[in-house]
Amino acid sequence: MTNLIEIKVPDIGDFDGIPVIEVLVVVGDSVEAEQSLVTLESDKATMEVPAPVAGVIRELHVALDDAVSEHDIVAVIEVDEAAESTEPETGELPEPNKGQPAETASPTPQQALARQPGINTNRSTPPSTASRQSLPVPMDANAILPSKAVYASPAVRRFARELGVDLSRVTGSSRGGRIVRDDVTAFVKSVLTSKASPSSAGLGFDLPAPPKVNFSRYGEVETQSLSKIQKVSGAHLHRNWVSIPHVTQNDLADITDMEIYRKSNTDKAQKQGSKLTPLVFLIKASVAALKKFPTFNASLDASHENLVVKKYFHIGIAVDTPAGLVVPVIRDCDQKDIFQLAAELADLSQRARDGKLKPIEMQGGCFSISSLGGIGGTSFTPIINAPEVAILGVSRSNIRPQWDGEAFQPRLMLPLCLSYDHRVIDGANGARFTRYLAVCLEDFKNMDL
Ligand code: CAO
């Protein structure tokens, strides 16, 4: 009696015509249960089809580069005769209390079959006729990997999983880049012995790759490439966001009086070809606050053990341009009045939008301001522009009732959102700095305008 089992492509979701990228056995090979037979790779996942039981490969129905779909036959296995000889002839499963206790008895191939849903192990077939069964292949969900093709047996995948190793980071030393147990062990050793430097790009994150989604499956789409500025600034923003411990302190400044003064001076600015917006007052208030709290006007040095405190006051201004965000720097803001600052801001932001800024004009900043007040919003979290250690976000001012001790008064309140690097600045100073900014704007006449 020969017991033949058809191994079919399992339910793999909504896929058809998946290429066979590896055939790991040939006819006549003896295989263990769970040994991989072939590897399939769709454009978003790689998976192996393992043998559900031990036996000998009698037929192979796929070849390299074939395309297969669910339920296609991959191979036919003849179940291990030796193991089978322990089976009762009736095909009934041995009772647990006969022989070994139920907990310790390892299943025979026939028992393994019987435990698969939809499999009938009753062998009433005459000995001369091969009984051919179709076995659903148990799939290991972790064998389906996004993005990068990883070739490793289920046992190696399990080993990697136990150690928390992301196999896409392991180099396989076996045939065709296949990852074996020793590769996983070597990878773990190399990670444990490598020293992370504080300034290294390796920030200790071991995140899975983001999923690759074919959005057109859900509706019409159009692909637009990111601008060069978006690609460059995106990389910097990402690094700053993940490498700097940000805290954002929010406060409100009463700018009612400042606004009256600003409006009374708009004509003067206009005559000089610029616009006197709240931003120039914020630049002046920032200089005053940086002078009072010098650690905000500083950067960590390369060793991350020293603070380099600057004695100059160059302020970066985030400018929204059609090509993306740029941050030109206004130099020596302590030495310029609000009209000079307004003129310089108008010039820099216009040239930023025309793509005409020189690289040097975007370098050397001590502290940045990102003003979204012209657009709206009540608060946001600006991302620190490293190597600076703080950035001021400004949202739109609006009239809010303020209690003056006797009654509510309508006051024009400006939302301030200060993000700071918590490695350099502690929370109390973050709050003090933001409050001081608000006080400077409230008592604007005391500032060196
Ligand atoms: N509250 C209320 N009104 C405000 C305001 C505030 N906080 N800030 C500006 N305004 C008003 C201005 O007074 C102006 O009003 P008028 O037209 O009536 O004079 C109007 O909003 C538009 O101001 P503006 O945006 O042209 O000028 P600005 O000096 O405030 O800002 C600039 C200049 C270049 C910073 C700005 O145009 C800009 O690009 N902002 C976007 C910055 C950005 O993208 N930040 C996000 C970075 S992180 O992704």
Boltz pocket constraint, residues with backbone or C-beta under 6 A from the ligand:
constraints:
  - pocket:
      binder: B
      contacts: [[A, 275], [A, 276], [A, 277], [A, 278], [A, 279], [A, 280], [A, 317], [A, 318], [A, 319], [A, 320], [A, 321], [A, 325], [A, 345], [A, 349], [A, 370], [A, 371], [A, 372], [A, 373], [A, 374], [A, 375], [A, 382], [A, 383], [A, 394], [A, 395], [A, 396], [A, 397], [A, 414]]
      max_distance: 6.0
